[in-house]
Amino acid sequence: MPAAVGLIQTIGFPSILAAADAMVKGGRVTLVYYDIAEKGEFVVAIRGPISEVKPAMEAGIEAAEKVYGGKLVTHYIVPNPPENVVDVLPFEYTEAVEQWR
């Protein structure tokens, strides 16, 4: 079964940290990607079954919005990403995250 992708982008590191923490606690998901975007924005991505990604994303969005001074920029779920998207974008399970899968 293909793993869905959930992505959250925020302004400020504390809000992305809160989102990532809430997501991995909110569902059976694996954090697969983190990076710094433009203008002090941060992005984090998770993978897992869509039934787990949806509640994890809801928890992450709620947590990011509660952080003082942080701001949720955008969020998105890709329920069934095609292989060519996963191969090109950095959302694949890597050796570094495989132990948490």
Jmol script that loads the backbone (N, CA, C; Angstrom):
load data "model"
ATOM      1  N   MET A   1       0.844  -1.184   0.000  1.00  0.00           N
ATOM      2  CA  MET A   1       0.000   0.000   0.000  1.00  0.00           C
ATOM      3  C   MET A   1       0.886   1.244   0.000  1.00  0.00           C
ATOM      4  N   PRO A   2       0.665   2.175  -0.924  1.00  0.00           N
ATOM      5  CA  PRO A   2       1.488   3.385  -0.993  1.00  0.00           C
ATOM      6  C   PRO A   2       1.285   4.258   0.242  1.00  0.00           C
ATOM      7  N   ALA A   3       2.336   4.929   0.635  1.00  0.00           N
ATOM      8  CA  ALA A   3       2.277   5.814   1.795  1.00  0.00           C
ATOM      9  C   ALA A   3       1.929   7.223   1.345  1.00  0.00           C
ATOM     10  N   ALA A   4       1.000   7.841   2.045  1.00  0.00           N
ATOM     11  CA  ALA A   4       0.631   9.220   1.767  1.00  0.00           C
ATOM     12  C   ALA A   4       1.744  10.144   2.252  1.00  0.00           C
ATOM     13  N   VAL A   5       1.730  11.364   1.747  1.00  0.00           N
ATOM     14  CA  VAL A   5       2.678  12.398   2.160  1.00  0.00           C
ATOM     15  C   VAL A   5       1.891  13.550   2.761  1.00  0.00           C
ATOM     16  N   GLY A   6       2.331  14.016   3.921  1.00  0.00           N
ATOM     17  CA  GLY A   6       1.750  15.208   4.537  1.00  0.00           C
ATOM     18  C   GLY A   6       2.838  16.237   4.722  1.00  0.00           C
ATOM     19  N   LEU A   7       2.552  17.491   4.404  1.00  0.00           N
ATOM     20  CA  LEU A   7       3.557  18.545   4.429  1.00  0.00           C
ATOM     21  C   LEU A   7       3.005  19.766   5.159  1.00  0.00           C
ATOM     22  N   ILE A   8       3.809  20.327   6.056  1.00  0.00           N
ATOM     23  CA  ILE A   8       3.446  21.566   6.753  1.00  0.00           C
ATOM     24  C   ILE A   8       4.592  22.553   6.594  1.00  0.00           C
ATOM     25  N   GLN A   9       4.234  23.807   6.311  1.00  0.00           N
ATOM     26  CA  GLN A   9       5.218  24.884   6.203  1.00  0.00           C
ATOM     27  C   GLN A   9       4.814  25.993   7.170  1.00  0.00           C
ATOM     28  N   THR A  10       5.796  26.474   7.949  1.00  0.00           N
ATOM     29  CA  THR A  10       5.532  27.517   8.939  1.00  0.00           C
ATOM     30  C   THR A  10       6.569  28.623   8.841  1.00  0.00           C
ATOM     31  N   ILE A  11       6.277  29.710   9.503  1.00  0.00           N
ATOM     32  CA  ILE A  11       7.270  30.758   9.738  1.00  0.00           C
ATOM     33  C   ILE A  11       7.723  30.579  11.181  1.00  0.00           C
ATOM     34  N   GLY A  12       9.016  30.455  11.369  1.00  0.00           N
ATOM     35  CA  GLY A  12       9.574  30.296  12.710  1.00  0.00           C
ATOM     36  C   GLY A  12       9.834  28.843  13.054  1.00  0.00           C
ATOM     37  N   PHE A  13      11.007  28.609  13.648  1.00  0.00           N
ATOM     38  CA  PHE A  13      11.396  27.246  14.012  1.00  0.00           C
ATOM     39  C   PHE A  13      10.534  26.643  15.119  1.00  0.00           C
ATOM     40  N   PRO A  14      10.174  27.376  16.176  1.00  0.00           N
ATOM     41  CA  PRO A  14       9.374  26.749  17.232  1.00  0.00           C
ATOM     42  C   PRO A  14       8.053  26.167  16.719  1.00  0.00           C
ATOM     43  N   SER A  15       7.420  26.828  15.763  1.00  0.00           N
ATOM     44  CA  SER A  15       6.147  26.308  15.258  1.00  0.00           C
ATOM     45  C   SER A  15       6.334  25.033  14.438  1.00  0.00           C
ATOM     46  N   ILE A  16       7.429  24.910  13.681  1.00  0.00           N
ATOM     47  CA  ILE A  16       7.644  23.675  12.913  1.00  0.00           C
ATOM     48  C   ILE A  16       8.041  22.536  13.851  1.00  0.00           C
ATOM     49  N   LEU A  17       8.769  22.873  14.912  1.00  0.00           N
ATOM     50  CA  LEU A  17       9.127  21.861  15.908  1.00  0.00           C
ATOM     51  C   LEU A  17       7.866  21.337  16.599  1.00  0.00           C
ATOM     52  N   ALA A  18       6.969  22.237  16.962  1.00  0.00           N
ATOM     53  CA  ALA A  18       5.709  21.832  17.596  1.00  0.00           C
ATOM     54  C   ALA A  18       4.875  20.982  16.642  1.00  0.00           C
ATOM     55  N   ALA A  19       4.843  21.375  15.369  1.00  0.00           N
ATOM     56  CA  ALA A  19       4.079  20.623  14.372  1.00  0.00           C
ATOM     57  C   ALA A  19       4.653  19.220  14.200  1.00  0.00           C
ATOM     58  N   ALA A  20       5.975  19.117  14.055  1.00  0.00           N
ATOM     59  CA  ALA A  20       6.616  17.817  13.864  1.00  0.00           C
ATOM     60  C   ALA A  20       6.370  16.914  15.068  1.00  0.00           C
ATOM     61  N   ASP A  21       6.510  17.453  16.256  1.00  0.00           N
ATOM     62  CA  ASP A  21       6.282  16.692  17.477  1.00  0.00           C
ATOM     63  C   ASP A  21       4.847  16.176  17.529  1.00  0.00           C
ATOM     64  N   ALA A  22       3.893  17.044  17.255  1.00  0.00           N
ATOM     65  CA  ALA A  22       2.485  16.654  17.305  1.00  0.00           C
ATOM     66  C   ALA A  22       2.145  15.629  16.224  1.00  0.00           C
ATOM     67  N   MET A  23       2.761  15.749  15.052  1.00  0.00           N
ATOM     68  CA  MET A  23       2.456  14.808  13.973  1.00  0.00           C
ATOM     69  C   MET A  23       2.919  13.394  14.295  1.00  0.00           C
ATOM     70  N   VAL A  24       4.143  13.255  14.780  1.00  0.00           N
ATOM     71  CA  VAL A  24       4.629  11.899  15.064  1.00  0.00           C
ATOM     72  C   VAL A  24       3.943  11.290  16.285  1.00  0.00           C
ATOM     73  N   LYS A  25       3.388  12.129  17.136  1.00  0.00           N
ATOM     74  CA  LYS A  25       2.618  11.627  18.277  1.00  0.00           C
ATOM     75  C   LYS A  25       1.149  11.417  17.915  1.00  0.00           C
ATOM     76  N   GLY A  26       0.696  12.068  16.840  1.00  0.00           N
ATOM     77  CA  GLY A  26      -0.716  12.038  16.472  1.00  0.00           C
ATOM     78  C   GLY A  26      -1.114  10.927  15.523  1.00  0.00           C
ATOM     79  N   GLY A  27      -0.158  10.168  15.036  1.00  0.00           N
ATOM     80  CA  GLY A  27      -0.471   9.076  14.116  1.00  0.00           C
ATOM     81  C   GLY A  27       0.749   8.209  13.888  1.00  0.00           C
ATOM     82  N   ARG A  28       0.511   7.051  13.314  1.00  0.00           N
ATOM     83  CA  ARG A  28       1.598   6.115  13.010  1.00  0.00           C
ATOM     84  C   ARG A  28       2.255   6.560  11.705  1.00  0.00           C
ATOM     85  N   VAL A  29       3.069   7.623  11.807  1.00  0.00           N
ATOM     86  CA  VAL A  29       3.716   8.226  10.643  1.00  0.00           C
ATOM     87  C   VAL A  29       5.213   8.353  10.896  1.00  0.00           C
ATOM     88  N   THR A  30       5.955   8.583   9.822  1.00  0.00           N
ATOM     89  CA  THR A  30       7.393   8.758   9.901  1.00  0.00           C
ATOM     90  C   THR A  30       7.752  10.127   9.351  1.00  0.00           C
ATOM     91  N   LEU A  31       8.542  10.858  10.100  1.00  0.00           N
ATOM     92  CA  LEU A  31       9.047  12.145   9.617  1.00  0.00           C
ATOM     93  C   LEU A  31      10.148  11.837   8.599  1.00  0.00           C
ATOM     94  N   VAL A  32       9.951  12.250   7.349  1.00  0.00           N
ATOM     95  CA  VAL A  32      10.892  11.889   6.283  1.00  0.00           C
ATOM     96  C   VAL A  32      11.676  13.070   5.730  1.00  0.00           C
ATOM     97  N   TYR A  33      11.257  14.284   6.037  1.00  0.00           N
ATOM     98  CA  TYR A  33      11.927  15.432   5.424  1.00  0.00           C
ATOM     99  C   TYR A  33      11.759  16.664   6.296  1.00  0.00           C
ATOM    100  N   TYR A  34      12.812  17.448   6.397  1.00  0.00           N
ATOM    101  CA  TYR A  34      12.798  18.739   7.078  1.00  0.00           C
ATOM    102  C   TYR A  34      13.770  19.644   6.331  1.00  0.00           C
ATOM    103  N   ASP A  35      13.399  20.903   6.162  1.00  0.00           N
ATOM    104  CA  ASP A  35      14.319  21.840   5.522  1.00  0.00           C
ATOM    105  C   ASP A  35      13.902  23.265   5.847  1.00  0.00           C
ATOM    106  N   ILE A  36      14.819  24.154   5.563  1.00  0.00           N
ATOM    107  CA  ILE A  36      14.566  25.583   5.701  1.00  0.00           C
ATOM    108  C   ILE A  36      14.128  26.096   4.335  1.00  0.00           C
ATOM    109  N   ALA A  37      12.997  26.781   4.306  1.00  0.00           N
ATOM    110  CA  ALA A  37      12.508  27.381   3.070  1.00  0.00           C
ATOM    111  C   ALA A  37      12.953  28.844   3.054  1.00  0.00           C
ATOM    112  N   GLU A  38      12.333  29.640   2.245  1.00  0.00           N
ATOM    113  CA  GLU A  38      12.710  31.053   2.142  1.00  0.00           C
ATOM    114  C   GLU A  38      12.122  31.881   3.283  1.00  0.00           C
ATOM    115  N   LYS A  39      12.718  33.018   3.540  1.00  0.00           N
ATOM    116  CA  LYS A  39      12.202  34.043   4.460  1.00  0.00           C
ATOM    117  C   LYS A  39      11.909  33.533   5.866  1.00  0.00           C
ATOM    118  N   GLY A  40      12.758  32.683   6.417  1.00  0.00           N
ATOM    119  CA  GLY A  40      12.539  32.187   7.769  1.00  0.00           C
ATOM    120  C   GLY A  40      11.444  31.159   7.865  1.00  0.00           C
ATOM    121  N   GLU A  41      11.097  30.566   6.733  1.00  0.00           N
ATOM    122  CA  GLU A  41      10.075  29.528   6.736  1.00  0.00           C
ATOM    123  C   GLU A  41      10.727  28.152   6.818  1.00  0.00           C
ATOM    124  N   PHE A  42      10.017  27.231   7.422  1.00  0.00           N
ATOM    125  CA  PHE A  42      10.492  25.866   7.603  1.00  0.00           C
ATOM    126  C   PHE A  42       9.445  24.909   7.075  1.00  0.00           C
ATOM    127  N   VAL A  43       9.885  23.758   6.611  1.00  0.00           N
ATOM    128  CA  VAL A  43       8.975  22.764   6.064  1.00  0.00           C
ATOM    129  C   VAL A  43       9.324  21.396   6.637  1.00  0.00           C
ATOM    130  N   VAL A  44       8.291  20.603   6.918  1.00  0.00           N
ATOM    131  CA  VAL A  44       8.463  19.253   7.425  1.00  0.00           C
ATOM    132  C   VAL A  44       7.457  18.352   6.708  1.00  0.00           C
ATOM    133  N   ALA A  45       7.899  17.118   6.395  1.00  0.00           N
ATOM    134  CA  ALA A  45       7.034  16.170   5.694  1.00  0.00           C
ATOM    135  C   ALA A  45       6.997  14.853   6.438  1.00  0.00           C
ATOM    136  N   ILE A  46       5.836  14.217   6.399  1.00  0.00           N
ATOM    137  CA  ILE A  46       5.643  12.906   7.004  1.00  0.00           C
ATOM    138  C   ILE A  46       5.128  11.945   5.953  1.00  0.00           C
ATOM    139  N   ARG A  47       5.307  10.643   6.219  1.00  0.00           N
ATOM    140  CA  ARG A  47       4.761   9.591   5.351  1.00  0.00           C
ATOM    141  C   ARG A  47       4.082   8.555   6.230  1.00  0.00           C
ATOM    142  N   GLY A  48       3.100   7.905   5.666  1.00  0.00           N
ATOM    143  CA  GLY A  48       2.399   6.837   6.358  1.00  0.00           C
ATOM    144  C   GLY A  48       1.094   6.534   5.663  1.00  0.00           C
ATOM    145  N   PRO A  49       0.328   5.605   6.191  1.00  0.00           N
ATOM    146  CA  PRO A  49      -0.993   5.321   5.625  1.00  0.00           C
ATOM    147  C   PRO A  49      -1.871   6.571   5.715  1.00  0.00           C
ATOM    148  N   ILE A  50      -2.719   6.783   4.727  1.00  0.00           N
ATOM    149  CA  ILE A  50      -3.559   7.993   4.716  1.00  0.00           C
ATOM    150  C   ILE A  50      -4.418   8.069   5.970  1.00  0.00           C
ATOM    151  N   SER A  51      -4.855   6.922   6.492  1.00  0.00           N
ATOM    152  CA  SER A  51      -5.668   6.912   7.717  1.00  0.00           C
ATOM    153  C   SER A  51      -4.883   7.411   8.922  1.00  0.00           C
ATOM    154  N   GLU A  52      -3.568   7.383   8.861  1.00  0.00           N
ATOM    155  CA  GLU A  52      -2.719   7.892   9.939  1.00  0.00           C
ATOM    156  C   GLU A  52      -2.204   9.297   9.649  1.00  0.00           C
ATOM    157  N   VAL A  53      -1.992   9.608   8.376  1.00  0.00           N
ATOM    158  CA  VAL A  53      -1.477  10.927   8.001  1.00  0.00           C
ATOM    159  C   VAL A  53      -2.502  12.016   8.286  1.00  0.00           C
ATOM    160  N   LYS A  54      -3.765  11.755   8.001  1.00  0.00           N
ATOM    161  CA  LYS A  54      -4.799  12.785   8.219  1.00  0.00           C
ATOM    162  C   LYS A  54      -4.867  13.255   9.670  1.00  0.00           C
ATOM    163  N   PRO A  55      -5.022  12.360  10.661  1.00  0.00           N
ATOM    164  CA  PRO A  55      -5.059  12.855  12.042  1.00  0.00           C
ATOM    165  C   PRO A  55      -3.723  13.441  12.503  1.00  0.00           C
ATOM    166  N   ALA A  56      -2.615  12.909  11.980  1.00  0.00           N
ATOM    167  CA  ALA A  56      -1.305  13.457  12.336  1.00  0.00           C
ATOM    168  C   ALA A  56      -1.175  14.886  11.819  1.00  0.00           C
ATOM    169  N   MET A  57      -1.633  15.126  10.609  1.00  0.00           N
ATOM    170  CA  MET A  57      -1.587  16.481  10.044  1.00  0.00           C
ATOM    171  C   MET A  57      -2.486  17.430  10.837  1.00  0.00           C
ATOM    172  N   GLU A  58      -3.663  16.981  11.204  1.00  0.00           N
ATOM    173  CA  GLU A  58      -4.560  17.820  12.004  1.00  0.00           C
ATOM    174  C   GLU A  58      -3.893  18.223  13.311  1.00  0.00           C
ATOM    175  N   ALA A  59      -3.223  17.271  13.951  1.00  0.00           N
ATOM    176  CA  ALA A  59      -2.522  17.563  15.204  1.00  0.00           C
ATOM    177  C   ALA A  59      -1.373  18.540  14.959  1.00  0.00           C
ATOM    178  N   GLY A  60      -0.632  18.362  13.870  1.00  0.00           N
ATOM    179  CA  GLY A  60       0.479  19.254  13.539  1.00  0.00           C
ATOM    180  C   GLY A  60       0.030  20.665  13.225  1.00  0.00           C
ATOM    181  N   ILE A  61      -1.045  20.785  12.487  1.00  0.00           N
ATOM    182  CA  ILE A  61      -1.586  22.109  12.145  1.00  0.00           C
ATOM    183  C   ILE A  61      -2.036  22.834  13.409  1.00  0.00           C
ATOM    184  N   GLU A  62      -2.757  22.125  14.258  1.00  0.00           N
ATOM    185  CA  GLU A  62      -3.228  22.722  15.518  1.00  0.00           C
ATOM    186  C   GLU A  62      -2.053  23.172  16.385  1.00  0.00           C
ATOM    187  N   ALA A  63      -1.036  22.333  16.487  1.00  0.00           N
ATOM    188  CA  ALA A  63       0.130  22.670  17.313  1.00  0.00           C
ATOM    189  C   ALA A  63       0.881  23.871  16.754  1.00  0.00           C
ATOM    190  N   ALA A  64       1.065  23.923  15.440  1.00  0.00           N
ATOM    191  CA  ALA A  64       1.782  25.042  14.822  1.00  0.00           C
ATOM    192  C   ALA A  64       1.054  26.359  15.041  1.00  0.00           C
ATOM    193  N   GLU A  65      -0.263  26.323  14.992  1.00  0.00           N
ATOM    194  CA  GLU A  65      -1.057  27.546  15.164  1.00  0.00           C
ATOM    195  C   GLU A  65      -1.056  28.053  16.603  1.00  0.00           C
ATOM    196  N   LYS A  66      -0.765  27.191  17.548  1.00  0.00           N
ATOM    197  CA  LYS A  66      -0.781  27.583  18.958  1.00  0.00           C
ATOM    198  C   LYS A  66       0.529  28.208  19.439  1.00  0.00           C
ATOM    199  N   VAL A  67       1.590  28.084  18.660  1.00  0.00           N
ATOM    200  CA  VAL A  67       2.899  28.590  19.092  1.00  0.00           C
ATOM    201  C   VAL A  67       2.917  30.110  19.004  1.00  0.00           C
ATOM    202  N   TYR A  68       3.299  30.740  20.092  1.00  0.00           N
ATOM    203  CA  TYR A  68       3.374  32.197  20.130  1.00  0.00           C
ATOM    204  C   TYR A  68       4.403  32.694  19.111  1.00  0.00           C
ATOM    205  N   GLY A  69       3.997  33.596  18.245  1.00  0.00           N
ATOM    206  CA  GLY A  69       4.891  34.186  17.248  1.00  0.00           C
ATOM    207  C   GLY A  69       5.057  33.354  15.998  1.00  0.00           C
ATOM    208  N   GLY A  70       4.649  32.098  16.024  1.00  0.00           N
ATOM    209  CA  GLY A  70       4.748  31.246  14.844  1.00  0.00           C
ATOM    210  C   GLY A  70       3.546  31.463  13.938  1.00  0.00           C
ATOM    211  N   LYS A  71       3.689  31.031  12.709  1.00  0.00           N
ATOM    212  CA  LYS A  71       2.583  31.185  11.768  1.00  0.00           C
ATOM    213  C   LYS A  71       2.576  30.008  10.806  1.00  0.00           C
ATOM    214  N   LEU A  72       1.428  29.391  10.653  1.00  0.00           N
ATOM    215  CA  LEU A  72       1.252  28.338   9.676  1.00  0.00           C
ATOM    216  C   LEU A  72       1.142  28.998   8.306  1.00  0.00           C
ATOM    217  N   VAL A  73       2.006  28.621   7.392  1.00  0.00           N
ATOM    218  CA  VAL A  73       1.977  29.195   6.040  1.00  0.00           C
ATOM    219  C   VAL A  73       1.066  28.377   5.143  1.00  0.00           C
ATOM    220  N   THR A  74       1.295  27.064   5.100  1.00  0.00           N
ATOM    221  CA  THR A  74       0.484  26.195   4.255  1.00  0.00           C
ATOM    222  C   THR A  74       0.630  24.752   4.712  1.00  0.00           C
ATOM    223  N   HIS A  75      -0.267  23.910   4.238  1.00  0.00           N
ATOM    224  CA  HIS A  75      -0.207  22.475   4.513  1.00  0.00           C
ATOM    225  C   HIS A  75      -0.894  21.743   3.378  1.00  0.00           C
ATOM    226  N   TYR A  76      -0.500  20.481   3.194  1.00  0.00           N
ATOM    227  CA  TYR A  76      -1.073  19.714   2.093  1.00  0.00           C
ATOM    228  C   TYR A  76      -0.851  18.228   2.327  1.00  0.00           C
ATOM    229  N   ILE A  77      -1.802  17.418   1.883  1.00  0.00           N
ATOM    230  CA  ILE A  77      -1.682  15.963   1.933  1.00  0.00           C
ATOM    231  C   ILE A  77      -1.792  15.426   0.512  1.00  0.00           C
ATOM    232  N   VAL A  78      -0.865  14.548   0.135  1.00  0.00           N
ATOM    233  CA  VAL A  78      -0.939  13.826  -1.132  1.00  0.00           C
ATOM    234  C   VAL A  78      -1.277  12.379  -0.764  1.00  0.00           C
ATOM    235  N   PRO A  79      -2.521  11.941  -0.998  1.00  0.00           N
ATOM    236  CA  PRO A  79      -2.952  10.638  -0.533  1.00  0.00           C
ATOM    237  C   PRO A  79      -2.207   9.457  -1.166  1.00  0.00           C
ATOM    238  N   ASN A  80      -1.903   9.538  -2.420  1.00  0.00           N
ATOM    239  CA  ASN A  80      -1.284   8.414  -3.110  1.00  0.00           C
ATOM    240  C   ASN A  80      -0.306   8.949  -4.156  1.00  0.00           C
ATOM    241  N   PRO A  81       0.854   9.440  -3.726  1.00  0.00           N
ATOM    242  CA  PRO A  81       1.762  10.045  -4.696  1.00  0.00           C
ATOM    243  C   PRO A  81       2.295   9.016  -5.695  1.00  0.00           C
ATOM    244  N   PRO A  82       2.312   9.351  -6.982  1.00  0.00           N
ATOM    245  CA  PRO A  82       2.866   8.424  -7.963  1.00  0.00           C
ATOM    246  C   PRO A  82       4.372   8.256  -7.762  1.00  0.00           C
ATOM    247  N   GLU A  83       4.907   7.143  -8.228  1.00  0.00           N
ATOM    248  CA  GLU A  83       6.317   6.829  -8.025  1.00  0.00           C
ATOM    249  C   GLU A  83       7.240   7.914  -8.563  1.00  0.00           C
ATOM    250  N   ASN A  84       6.898   8.509  -9.709  1.00  0.00           N
ATOM    251  CA  ASN A  84       7.795   9.529 -10.264  1.00  0.00           C
ATOM    252  C   ASN A  84       7.866  10.772  -9.378  1.00  0.00           C
ATOM    253  N   VAL A  85       6.810  11.090  -8.656  1.00  0.00           N
ATOM    254  CA  VAL A  85       6.859  12.224  -7.726  1.00  0.00           C
ATOM    255  C   VAL A  85       7.752  11.880  -6.536  1.00  0.00           C
ATOM    256  N   VAL A  86       7.592  10.682  -6.010  1.00  0.00           N
ATOM    257  CA  VAL A  86       8.394  10.250  -4.868  1.00  0.00           C
ATOM    258  C   VAL A  86       9.866  10.140  -5.252  1.00  0.00           C
ATOM    259  N   ASP A  87      10.149   9.690  -6.457  1.00  0.00           N
ATOM    260  CA  ASP A  87      11.536   9.559  -6.906  1.00  0.00           C
ATOM    261  C   ASP A  87      12.231  10.905  -7.067  1.00  0.00           C
ATOM    262  N   VAL A  88      11.493  11.920  -7.461  1.00  0.00           N
ATOM    263  CA  VAL A  88      12.082  13.230  -7.727  1.00  0.00           C
ATOM    264  C   VAL A  88      12.114  14.117  -6.485  1.00  0.00           C
ATOM    265  N   LEU A  89      11.055  14.112  -5.704  1.00  0.00           N
ATOM    266  CA  LEU A  89      10.987  14.956  -4.511  1.00  0.00           C
ATOM    267  C   LEU A  89      11.539  14.195  -3.302  1.00  0.00           C
ATOM    268  N   PRO A  90      12.027  14.906  -2.316  1.00  0.00           N
ATOM    269  CA  PRO A  90      12.707  14.254  -1.182  1.00  0.00           C
ATOM    270  C   PRO A  90      11.748  13.708  -0.117  1.00  0.00           C
ATOM    271  N   PHE A  91      10.811  12.843  -0.512  1.00  0.00           N
ATOM    272  CA  PHE A  91       9.835  12.302   0.426  1.00  0.00           C
ATOM    273  C   PHE A  91       9.954  10.804   0.617  1.00  0.00           C
ATOM    274  N   GLU A  92      11.021  10.211   0.117  1.00  0.00           N
ATOM    275  CA  GLU A  92      11.195   8.763   0.217  1.00  0.00           C
ATOM    276  C   GLU A  92      11.718   8.385   1.598  1.00  0.00           C
ATOM    277  N   TYR A  93      11.389   7.177   2.018  1.00  0.00           N
ATOM    278  CA  TYR A  93      11.971   6.661   3.252  1.00  0.00           C
ATOM    279  C   TYR A  93      13.466   6.446   3.003  1.00  0.00           C
ATOM    280  N   THR A  94      14.313   7.010   3.835  1.00  0.00           N
ATOM    281  CA  THR A  94      15.759   6.850   3.698  1.00  0.00           C
ATOM    282  C   THR A  94      16.269   5.934   4.804  1.00  0.00           C
ATOM    283  N   GLU A  95      17.532   5.567   4.705  1.00  0.00           N
ATOM    284  CA  GLU A  95      18.116   4.729   5.755  1.00  0.00           C
ATOM    285  C   GLU A  95      18.043   5.419   7.118  1.00  0.00           C
ATOM    286  N   ALA A  96      18.191   6.725   7.114  1.00  0.00           N
ATOM    287  CA  ALA A  96      18.183   7.478   8.374  1.00  0.00           C
ATOM    288  C   ALA A  96      16.826   7.410   9.088  1.00  0.00           C
ATOM    289  N   VAL A  97      15.732   7.302   8.327  1.00  0.00           N
ATOM    290  CA  VAL A  97      14.402   7.286   8.946  1.00  0.00           C
ATOM    291  C   VAL A  97      13.771   5.907   8.947  1.00  0.00           C
ATOM    292  N   GLU A  98      14.361   4.952   8.270  1.00  0.00           N
ATOM    293  CA  GLU A  98      13.771   3.620   8.159  1.00  0.00           C
ATOM    294  C   GLU A  98      13.513   2.976   9.521  1.00  0.00           C
ATOM    295  N   GLN A  99      14.393   3.214  10.490  1.00  0.00           N
ATOM    296  CA  GLN A  99      14.193   2.612  11.814  1.00  0.00           C
ATOM    297  C   GLN A  99      12.933   3.110  12.506  1.00  0.00           C
ATOM    298  N   TRP A 100      12.412   4.245  12.108  1.00  0.00           N
ATOM    299  CA  TRP A 100      11.210   4.826  12.742  1.00  0.00           C
ATOM    300  C   TRP A 100       9.952   4.464  11.978  1.00  0.00           C
ATOM    301  N   ARG A 101      10.087   3.767  10.877  1.00  0.00           N
ATOM    302  CA  ARG A 101       8.948   3.437  10.035  1.00  0.00           C
ATOM    303  C   ARG A 101       8.048   2.423  10.688  1.00  0.00           C
TER     304      ARG A 101
END
end "model"
wireframe off; spacefill off
backbone 0.3
color backbone group
